[in-house]
Amino acid sequence: MFFPIGDDQVKGGYFPFFSYTFIAINVLVFVYQASLSIPGFEQFVYTYGSIPKETLAGQDTFTLFTSMFLHGSWMHLLGNMLFLWIFADNIEATIGNFRFLVFYLIGGLAAHAGHIYFNMGSEIPTVGASGAISAVMGAYLVMYPTSKIKMLVLVFFIRVPAFIFLIFWIVQQVTLGNQSLQSMTNETAGVAWWAHITGFVFGLVAGLFYRLNYPHPGQMLPDHSPFDRTDLL
């Protein structure tokens, strides 16, 4: 078992206000979700989660945004927030607060577009931040390919270049996304793989633009920090 726990940090630049604010909002929203009864939790998800069939019919389009701040479980939330915490701050520090805000939200919309394209008739609500976070990861790959990602592997800590970790991650998403199109297995069901993929592709394109126009403001410093069904983004 392995997962990332940190990365090299950009020294200087903008304070990552929106990166941290998004984490706080996601946590607070899920705390509220968790306080609800089971029927209340389900109703909340169906009200504010994005349902592809309804979106295509022009109904409740606001859920394309609200669904980015909902999660299906504590593990779903914690996994997404870990990735957001690791990858988002460097990008915001480099491109600026409001540019990052726009990038993050459009990345989430791009991810929704991919999920809806492959699930046009779905009446299952989609919730989660990982479509937008996938866009962040795509941009990170282009902007900081040699940044070191700190990994916890079993009980050991290792550092790997960002491009290795992120290429491995997107290959996994594409593999599972293709499997989900062929058959709804236990491994692929309930996860919006194509939202991850399209969000990541959007991030690659945006990241190339940012790399050319907004060189990071300082040196990279090693991080020493520790660290009913829905379709999950």
C-alpha positions as CSV (number, residue, x, y, z in Angstrom):
1,M,0.0,0.0,0.0
2,F,1.3,3.4,-0.9
3,F,0.1,7.0,-1.1
4,P,1.6,10.5,-1.3
5,I,2.0,12.6,1.8
6,G,3.9,15.7,0.6
7,D,5.8,17.4,-2.2
8,D,8.5,20.1,-2.8
9,Q,7.1,23.6,-2.1
10,V,7.4,26.7,-4.1
11,K,9.2,29.4,-2.0
12,G,7.6,32.8,-2.4
13,G,4.7,33.7,-4.6
14,Y,1.0,34.0,-3.6
15,F,-0.3,32.6,-0.4
16,P,-2.5,29.6,-1.5
17,F,-5.7,31.1,0.0
18,F,-8.2,29.3,-2.2
19,S,-6.4,25.9,-2.0
20,Y,-6.8,26.0,1.8
21,T,-10.3,27.5,1.6
22,F,-11.5,24.7,-0.6
23,I,-10.2,22.2,1.8
24,A,-12.0,23.9,4.7
25,I,-15.3,24.1,2.7
26,N,-15.2,20.5,1.7
27,V,-14.6,19.4,5.3
28,L,-17.3,21.6,6.7
29,V,-19.8,20.5,4.2
30,F,-19.1,16.8,4.9
31,V,-19.3,17.4,8.6
32,Y,-22.8,18.8,8.0
33,Q,-23.6,15.8,5.7
34,A,-22.4,13.4,8.4
35,S,-24.7,15.1,11.0
36,L,-27.8,14.2,8.9
37,S,-29.9,11.0,9.2
38,I,-29.4,8.4,6.5
39,P,-32.5,9.6,4.6
40,G,-31.4,13.2,5.0
41,F,-27.9,12.4,3.8
42,E,-29.3,10.7,0.7
43,Q,-31.7,13.6,0.0
44,F,-28.9,16.1,0.4
45,V,-26.7,14.2,-2.2
46,Y,-29.6,13.9,-4.6
47,T,-30.4,17.6,-4.2
48,Y,-26.9,19.0,-4.6
49,G,-25.1,16.2,-6.5
50,S,-24.9,16.5,-10.3
51,I,-27.2,14.0,-12.1
52,P,-26.1,13.7,-15.8
53,K,-29.6,13.1,-17.2
54,E,-30.9,16.2,-15.4
55,T,-28.0,18.4,-16.4
56,L,-28.5,17.5,-20.1
57,A,-32.1,18.5,-19.7
58,G,-31.1,21.8,-18.3
59,Q,-32.3,21.0,-14.8
60,D,-30.5,22.1,-11.6
61,T,-27.3,23.1,-13.5
62,F,-26.1,24.7,-10.3
63,T,-25.2,21.2,-9.1
64,L,-22.3,21.2,-11.5
65,F,-20.7,23.5,-8.9
66,T,-22.2,22.3,-5.6
67,S,-21.3,18.7,-6.3
68,M,-17.6,19.6,-6.2
69,F,-18.0,20.2,-2.5
70,L,-19.9,17.0,-1.5
71,H,-18.5,13.6,-0.7
72,G,-19.8,10.1,-0.2
73,S,-17.8,9.1,2.8
74,W,-15.1,10.1,5.2
75,M,-12.5,8.1,3.2
76,H,-13.7,9.7,0.0
77,L,-13.2,13.1,1.6
78,L,-9.9,12.5,3.2
79,G,-8.4,11.0,0.0
80,N,-9.4,14.0,-2.1
81,M,-8.3,16.5,0.5
82,L,-4.9,14.9,0.8
83,F,-4.4,15.2,-3.0
84,L,-5.7,18.8,-3.0
85,W,-3.4,19.8,-0.1
86,I,-0.3,18.3,-1.8
87,F,-0.8,19.5,-5.4
88,A,-2.9,22.7,-5.3
89,D,-0.8,25.1,-3.3
90,N,2.2,25.3,-5.7
91,I,0.0,26.1,-8.6
92,E,-1.9,28.8,-6.8
93,A,1.4,30.2,-5.5
94,T,2.6,30.5,-9.1
95,I,-0.4,31.7,-11.1
96,G,-2.2,33.8,-8.4
97,N,-5.2,33.4,-6.3
98,F,-8.0,34.4,-8.6
99,R,-6.5,32.7,-11.6
100,F,-6.4,29.5,-9.5
101,L,-10.0,29.9,-8.5
102,V,-11.1,30.2,-12.1
103,F,-8.8,27.3,-13.2
104,Y,-10.1,25.0,-10.4
105,L,-13.8,25.6,-11.1
106,I,-13.4,25.3,-14.9
107,G,-11.4,22.1,-14.3
108,G,-14.3,20.7,-12.3
109,L,-16.7,21.6,-15.1
110,A,-14.4,19.9,-17.7
111,A,-14.4,16.8,-15.5
112,H,-18.2,16.8,-15.4
113,A,-18.3,17.1,-19.2
114,G,-16.3,13.9,-19.5
115,H,-18.4,12.0,-17.0
116,I,-21.7,13.2,-18.6
117,Y,-20.5,12.3,-22.1
118,F,-20.1,8.7,-21.1
119,N,-23.1,8.6,-18.8
120,M,-25.8,10.6,-20.6
121,G,-28.7,8.6,-19.3
122,S,-27.5,8.2,-15.7
123,E,-29.8,9.3,-12.9
124,I,-27.1,8.6,-10.3
125,P,-25.8,11.8,-8.5
126,T,-22.1,12.5,-8.9
127,V,-20.3,14.0,-6.0
128,G,-16.7,14.8,-5.1
129,A,-13.8,17.2,-5.7
130,S,-11.5,14.8,-7.5
131,G,-12.5,16.0,-11.0
132,A,-11.2,19.5,-10.2
133,I,-8.3,18.0,-8.3
134,S,-7.5,15.9,-11.4
135,A,-7.1,19.1,-13.3
136,V,-4.8,20.4,-10.6
137,M,-2.7,17.2,-11.0
138,G,-2.6,17.6,-14.8
139,A,-1.3,21.1,-14.5
140,Y,1.2,20.0,-11.8
141,L,2.7,17.4,-14.2
142,V,3.4,20.1,-16.8
143,M,4.5,22.8,-14.4
144,Y,6.6,20.9,-11.8
145,P,7.6,17.5,-13.5
146,T,10.8,17.2,-11.5
147,S,9.3,18.2,-8.1
148,K,9.7,15.3,-5.6
149,I,6.6,13.6,-4.3
150,K,7.0,12.2,-0.8
151,M,5.4,8.7,-0.6
152,L,4.6,6.4,2.2
153,V,5.1,2.8,1.1
154,L,4.1,0.4,3.7
155,V,6.2,1.8,6.6
156,F,8.9,3.5,4.5
157,F,9.2,7.0,3.1
158,I,10.5,7.5,-0.4
159,R,10.7,10.5,-2.8
160,V,9.8,10.1,-6.5
161,P,9.7,12.7,-9.3
162,A,6.2,14.1,-9.8
163,F,6.1,13.0,-13.5
164,I,6.5,9.3,-12.5
165,F,3.8,9.5,-9.8
166,L,1.4,11.4,-12.0
167,I,1.9,9.4,-15.2
168,F,1.3,6.2,-13.1
169,W,-1.8,7.7,-11.7
170,I,-3.4,8.8,-15.1
171,V,-2.5,5.4,-16.7
172,Q,-4.4,3.7,-13.8
173,Q,-7.4,6.0,-14.4
174,V,-7.5,5.4,-18.1
175,T,-7.2,1.6,-17.6
176,L,-10.1,1.6,-15.1
177,G,-12.1,4.0,-17.2
178,N,-11.9,1.7,-20.1
179,Q,-12.9,-1.2,-17.9
180,S,-15.9,0.7,-16.7
181,L,-17.1,1.2,-20.3
182,Q,-16.9,-2.6,-20.9
183,S,-18.4,-3.9,-17.7
184,M,-19.5,-2.6,-14.3
185,T,-17.2,-4.6,-12.1
186,N,-16.8,-4.1,-8.4
187,E,-13.5,-2.4,-9.1
188,T,-14.8,0.2,-11.4
189,A,-18.4,0.7,-10.3
190,G,-19.3,3.9,-8.5
191,V,-16.3,5.9,-9.5
192,A,-16.4,8.6,-12.2
193,W,-13.2,7.6,-13.9
194,W,-13.8,9.6,-17.1
195,A,-14.2,12.8,-15.0
196,H,-10.7,12.2,-13.6
197,I,-9.4,11.7,-17.1
198,T,-11.0,14.7,-18.7
199,G,-10.1,16.9,-15.8
200,F,-6.5,15.8,-16.0
201,V,-6.4,16.5,-19.8
202,F,-7.8,20.0,-19.2
203,G,-5.1,20.5,-16.5
204,L,-2.3,19.5,-18.9
205,V,-3.4,22.1,-21.4
206,A,-3.9,24.8,-18.8
207,G,-0.6,23.8,-17.1
208,L,1.3,24.3,-20.4
209,F,-0.2,27.8,-20.7
210,Y,0.7,28.6,-17.1
211,R,4.2,27.2,-17.5
212,L,4.9,29.4,-20.5
213,N,3.3,32.6,-19.0
214,Y,3.8,32.3,-15.2
215,P,7.2,30.8,-14.3
216,H,7.2,29.8,-10.6
217,P,8.3,32.7,-8.4
218,G,11.0,30.9,-6.4
219,Q,13.0,27.8,-5.8
220,M,11.5,24.4,-4.9
221,L,12.0,23.5,-1.3
222,P,11.6,19.9,0.1
223,D,8.4,19.4,2.1
224,H,9.0,18.2,5.7
225,S,5.3,17.9,6.7
226,P,4.0,14.6,8.1
227,F,1.4,13.6,7.4
228,D,-27.4,4.5,-1.6
229,R,-24.8,4.8,-4.3
230,T,-23.2,7.8,-5.8
231,D,-20.6,8.2,-8.5
232,L,-17.5,9.5,-6.7
233,L,-15.3,12.2,-8.2
